[in-house]
Amino acid sequence: MYDNPAIILFIKAPIKGQIKSRLAAAFGDAAVLELYQRFVLDTLDMVRSLSLPLRICFYPPDAGSLISAWLGKEQVYTPQQGKDLGERMEGAFDQVFLEGYDRAVLIGSDIPALRASIIDEAFTSLNGHDAVLGPAADGGYYLIGFTAEAFLPSVFHHIAWSTNTVCDETLSRFKRSGKQVHLLPELHDVDTKDDLRIFLDQHRNDPAGSSRTLAYLTEQEGTFFQP
């Protein structure tokens, strides 16, 4: 059994005009900045409910003071380092395993449908599997995790990020390496107007106050989704 887990949360600094470009093209930079900040705060609330060690990895790497002023100095922050997403994720896993954590799960901050129960399932699965992967509906993935002894950096090398082949290619590399992978339920990350519509339609009946994101979308529905 593994008993020293860590959660890695990848976020971007809340800088107007530098986040969620496809959403911003549909709704404007100001509205998408408001939305993204709610994504992150909801994700933090969810992660804190698990009472597990958390490392927040931020981008760009010189935005540390902005991030800590926003989310609080009590968090553990690490800048993302690397020339592409794969290098940055590989580096984050390298760091937590170097620090002695024996299993780690990395998530992004644009999956408002992600629930604590799924992260709990991810960590539980690592008791009997080498790795865990959460497929996204667009062909990417929203979660990836490993045990320290089975960490496979090659799943991050020479991947065509932001394409619909990312998850399949990652699974192929796990298979070729002989790793046992647990697959989580498929979720929608939120990159486009259609993704946002799907999230709102699926969750509009969630309990009031359960999500800053949902409250904001409900309030702004007429603006975001004009007939």
C-alpha positions in Angstrom: 0.0 0.0 0.0 1.1 3.5 -0.8 0.7 6.1 2.0 2.6 9.2 0.8 0.5 10.8 -2.0 0.7 14.3 -3.6 -1.6 16.2 -5.9 -0.1 18.4 -8.5 -2.3 21.2 -9.8 -1.3 23.0 -13.0 -2.6 26.6 -13.3 -1.9 29.7 -15.3 -1.6 33.2 -13.9 -4.8 35.2 -14.2 -3.5 37.6 -16.8 -6.1 39.1 -19.1 -5.5 38.1 -22.7 -3.2 35.2 -21.8 -5.6 32.4 -20.9 -8.1 30.2 -22.7 -7.7 31.7 -26.1 -10.5 29.8 -27.8 -13.0 30.7 -25.1 -11.7 34.3 -25.2 -12.4 34.4 -29.0 -16.0 33.6 -28.2 -16.6 35.6 -25.1 -13.9 38.2 -24.7 -10.8 38.4 -22.5 -12.5 40.0 -19.5 -15.3 37.4 -19.2 -12.9 34.5 -19.7 -10.6 35.8 -17.0 -13.5 35.9 -14.6 -14.5 32.4 -15.6 -11.0 31.0 -15.3 -10.5 32.4 -11.8 -13.6 30.6 -10.8 -12.3 27.3 -12.3 -9.2 27.5 -10.2 -10.9 28.5 -7.0 -13.5 25.6 -7.4 -10.7 23.2 -8.1 -8.8 24.3 -5.0 -11.9 23.9 -2.8 -12.4 20.4 -4.2 -8.7 19.4 -3.7 -8.6 20.8 -0.1 -11.6 18.5 0.7 -9.3 15.5 0.3 -6.8 16.8 2.9 -3.8 15.6 0.8 -0.5 17.4 0.1 -0.9 19.9 -2.7 1.7 21.5 -5.0 0.5 24.3 -7.2 2.6 24.5 -10.4 2.1 27.9 -12.1 2.8 29.3 -15.5 4.5 31.5 -16.6 7.4 30.9 -14.2 7.9 34.5 -13.3 4.3 34.9 -12.0 5.0 33.7 -8.5 4.1 36.9 -6.7 0.9 37.4 -8.6 -0.2 33.8 -7.9 0.6 33.9 -4.2 -1.2 37.3 -3.8 -4.3 35.7 -5.5 -4.4 32.3 -3.8 -2.6 32.9 -0.5 0.9 32.5 0.8 0.0 29.3 2.7 0.1 27.2 -0.5 3.1 25.4 -1.8 4.0 26.9 -5.2 6.4 25.7 -7.9 7.0 27.4 -11.3 6.4 25.2 -14.3 9.7 24.8 -16.2 10.2 23.5 -19.7 9.7 24.4 -23.3 6.4 22.6 -23.8 3.6 21.1 -21.7 5.3 17.7 -21.7 8.5 18.9 -20.2 6.6 20.9 -17.6 4.6 17.9 -16.5 7.6 15.6 -16.4 9.5 18.1 -14.3 6.6 18.4 -11.8 6.5 14.6 -11.3 10.3 14.5 -11.0 10.2 17.1 -8.3 7.5 15.5 -6.1 9.1 12.0 -6.4 12.5 13.5 -5.6 10.9 14.9 -2.4 9.8 11.4 -1.3 6.2 11.2 -2.4 5.4 7.6 -3.6 2.4 8.3 -5.8 1.2 11.5 -7.5 -1.7 12.7 -9.6 -1.5 15.8 -11.8 -4.7 17.7 -12.8 -5.4 20.9 -14.7 -7.6 23.8 -13.8 -10.1 23.8 -16.6 -12.2 20.7 -15.7 -15.1 22.1 -13.6 -16.8 18.7 -13.7 -13.9 17.1 -11.8 -15.0 15.8 -8.4 -13.1 14.7 -5.4 -14.5 11.2 -5.8 -12.6 10.8 -9.1 -9.3 12.0 -7.6 -9.9 9.5 -4.7 -10.5 6.8 -7.3 -7.2 7.8 -9.0 -5.1 7.4 -5.9 -6.9 4.2 -4.9 -6.2 2.7 -8.3 -2.5 3.3 -7.8 -2.5 0.6 -5.1 -2.8 -2.0 -7.9 -1.8 -0.2 -11.1 1.4 1.6 -12.3 -0.4 4.6 -13.6 -3.9 6.2 -14.0 -5.3 8.3 -16.8 -8.5 10.4 -17.1 -9.5 10.7 -20.7 -11.0 14.0 -21.9 -13.8 14.1 -24.5 -11.6 16.1 -26.9 -9.0 13.3 -27.1 -6.7 14.7 -24.5 -6.6 13.8 -20.8 -7.6 15.7 -17.7 -5.6 13.7 -15.1 -2.5 11.6 -15.1 -0.8 9.8 -12.2 1.9 7.4 -11.4 3.6 5.5 -8.6 7.1 6.7 -8.1 8.6 3.3 -9.0 6.6 3.1 -12.2 7.1 6.7 -13.4 7.4 6.7 -17.2 8.8 10.1 -18.5 8.5 8.9 -22.1 4.7 9.5 -22.1 5.5 13.2 -22.2 8.1 13.2 -25.0 7.3 14.3 -28.5 3.5 14.5 -28.1 1.4 16.6 -30.3 -0.2 18.5 -27.5 -3.7 20.1 -27.9 -4.7 17.5 -30.5 -7.3 14.7 -30.4 -4.6 12.0 -30.4 -2.9 12.8 -27.0 -4.8 10.3 -24.9 -4.5 7.4 -27.4 -0.8 8.0 -27.9 -0.2 8.1 -24.2 -2.1 4.9 -23.7 -0.1 3.3 -26.5 3.2 4.2 -24.8 2.0 2.8 -21.5 1.0 -0.4 -23.3 4.4 -0.8 -25.1 6.2 -0.3 -21.8 4.1 -3.0 -20.1 2.6 -0.6 -17.5 -0.8 -1.4 -16.0 -3.0 1.7 -16.4 -6.4 2.4 -14.7 -8.8 4.5 -16.8 -11.1 7.0 -15.1 -14.4 8.2 -16.4 -14.3 10.5 -19.4 -14.9 14.2 -18.7 -15.1 17.4 -20.7 -12.4 20.0 -20.1 -13.6 23.4 -21.1 -11.8 24.9 -24.1 -14.7 26.1 -26.3 -18.2 27.6 -26.2 -19.7 24.1 -26.8 -17.7 22.7 -23.8 -19.1 25.5 -21.6 -22.6 24.8 -22.8 -22.3 21.1 -22.1 -21.0 21.8 -18.5 -23.9 24.2 -17.8 -26.5 21.9 -19.2 -25.2 18.9 -17.2 -24.8 20.7 -13.9 -27.4 23.5 -13.8 -29.4 21.4 -11.2 -26.5 20.9 -8.9 -27.1 22.2 -5.3 -26.9 26.0 -5.0 -23.6 27.3 -3.9 -21.7 24.1 -4.9 -19.7 25.8 -7.6 -18.5 29.4 -8.2 -18.3 28.5 -11.9 -21.8 27.3 -12.1 -23.1 30.3 -10.3 -21.3 32.6 -12.6 -22.5 30.8 -15.8 -26.1 30.8 -14.5 -25.9 34.5 -13.8 -24.3 35.3 -17.2 -26.2 32.7 -19.3 -28.0 35.3 -21.4 -24.7 37.0 -22.2 -22.6 33.9 -22.8 -25.3 32.0 -24.8 -27.3 34.5 -26.7 -29.9 33.0 -29.1 
